[in-house]
Amino acid sequence: MHFDLTADQRKQLLENLLPRLEEYYANTRDLRVAPQLDKEKLRELLAGTDLTTGLPPDEALDSVVDNLLKYQVHVPHPMYYGLYNPRTNFPSILADLIAAYFNPQLAAWSHSPYAAEVENYLVREYGARFGYDRDSVDGTFTSGGAEANLTGLLCALNHAYPDYAHLGYRAFDREPVIYSSDQAHHSVVKAARVAGLGLNAVVSIPTDEGQRMSVDSLRDHLLADTTAGNRPVLVIATAGTTGTAAIDQLPAIAELCQKYSCWFHVDAAFGGAAILNEEYRPWLAGIELADSITTDIHKWLSVPMGTGMLLTRHPDMLNKTFNTPAEYMPREGKELSIVDPYTHTIQWSRRFLGLRMYLSLLVFGWEGYADTIRHHVEIGHYLRDRLAERGWQIVNDTPLPVVCFTWPGVDDPGNYARTVCQRVVDSGEAWLSVYPIKGTDHLRAGITNYATTRADIDRLVELLQRLGVPAATDAN
Ligand SMILES: *Cc1c(COP(=O)(O)O)cnc(C)c1O
């Protein structure tokens, strides 16, 4: 077989594939949200396909589409109320297709000047929206929030220990300490492991009733650690926690960081996008004081998985942290004042991730994003109101579209939440999760899908009434 396939074959493949994809995209809601899991069956299926010579291409494509239809939680479904996994917007899907055809190499600027400058432009524009100076903000697209948090940590280490790039851990004249709340994303702890600091370098600061980092406790820890001769290197505040979408008190934390010359990183993987609607800006007040910010594009900006961003107001830090010149890299850009992306990132060869965001913006504009962000927020309020109206108790406090709730007065709230959640998932009609608040699981519904409507929320609430409200006799 011709390795390129023939023009006729390509045409026919697209003609067969595209309608199937469109069918999925247009009618996702007709599917069960979650499949029944059967690992053995999947293993058998894969083992049963002989790859020695390959299949007819049409059959190959059909098998992939058939199995994705059957074997995945359909996160693009409007009744998916899960973690921050969006339905991807259509321009961003096409962006992936285009990037795969052209395969721009984002390591060296001179190989893909258009792609590199698009990403630079987005970093500056998005950075400016967070309150950074458009001319000096630096940043990079990452594979997601986890890589962005690791990048923030590495910047903090290079900031605290000027010889870190050369000496590594031997540059530590005092023990580095990292602070984040007990509600911070676990990628913070993972970053400490990857960086060679270890889990124990991360101090978990308790949270208040609203799941926000206790500023008093942070203050006490900073003082105690400094007195003990350690070096507070980094505080990671969260703007929109993964579980309950709580927003830490950024200005107060920023002030403490300044006092202790400690790098201030805000993990706004999900919540950061609220900045795109002028009205919601006050929720993130203080984020402009951060030394660096994590914000995911593949969450609230509704583009395919594998797109995050790290922003920093220090124009020299990424270079200082990552610049590892290599003689064999293309050097046509040497005389220009440009940045080779590989000198600013963990990754080397890199996909044109920014196109997913850029094409979305080219089609919808910043105003389109402001509208869709507002829609999510309003749908979140609508869910909160409907649940409260029917007697459910809302247990989290956030303006962001994440609602944690329970039925008041049940005997064993944790067990109750897990049972109801399982019933909802098993019904195939919706997907939600449980999240532990102060050690007890609660039901959690996040609005992650721009296509979710008020009618969908009504359906979810009816489903919960049916599957979740204890019969009057059980309740006594
Ligand atoms: C999702 C999330 C992360 C991790 O981001 P990935 O894109 O999954 O790598 C980090 N922090 C917070 C607050 C998140 O919600």
The ligand as an SDF file (V2000), in Angstrom:
LIG
                    3D

 15 15  0  0  0  0  0  0  0  0999 V2000
   -7.3630   20.4550   36.1910 C   0  0  0  0  0  0  0  0  0  0  0  0
   -6.5320   21.1510   37.1580 C   0  0  0  0  0  0  0  0  0  0  0  0
   -5.1380   21.0020   37.1530 C   0  0  0  0  0  0  0  0  0  0  0  0
   -4.4480   20.0160   36.2730 C   0  0  0  0  0  0  0  0  0  0  0  0
   -4.5320   20.4030   34.9510 O   0  0  0  0  0  0  0  0  0  0  0  0
   -4.3710   19.3570   33.7560 P   0  0  0  0  0  0  0  0  0  0  0  0
   -4.7580   20.1880   32.6030 O   0  0  0  0  0  0  0  0  0  0  0  0
   -5.3100   18.2270   34.0500 O   0  0  0  0  0  0  0  0  0  0  0  0
   -2.9670   18.9270   33.7300 O   0  0  0  0  0  0  0  0  0  0  0  0
   -4.3930   21.7720   38.0230 C   0  0  0  0  0  0  0  0  0  0  0  0
   -4.9870   22.6240   38.8780 N   0  0  0  0  0  0  0  0  0  0  0  0
   -6.3240   22.7760   38.9310 C   0  0  0  0  0  0  0  0  0  0  0  0
   -6.9150   23.7500   39.9060 C   0  0  0  0  0  0  0  0  0  0  0  0
   -7.1450   22.0430   38.0740 C   0  0  0  0  0  0  0  0  0  0  0  0
   -8.4800   22.1970   38.1440 O   0  0  0  0  0  0  0  0  0  0  0  0
  1  2  1  0
  2  3  1  0
  2 14  2  0
  3  4  1  0
  3 10  2  0
  4  5  1  0
  5  6  1  0
  6  7  2  0
  6  8  1  0
  6  9  1  0
 10 11  1  0
 11 12  2  0
 12 13  1  0
 12 14  1  0
 14 15  1  0
M  END
$$$$
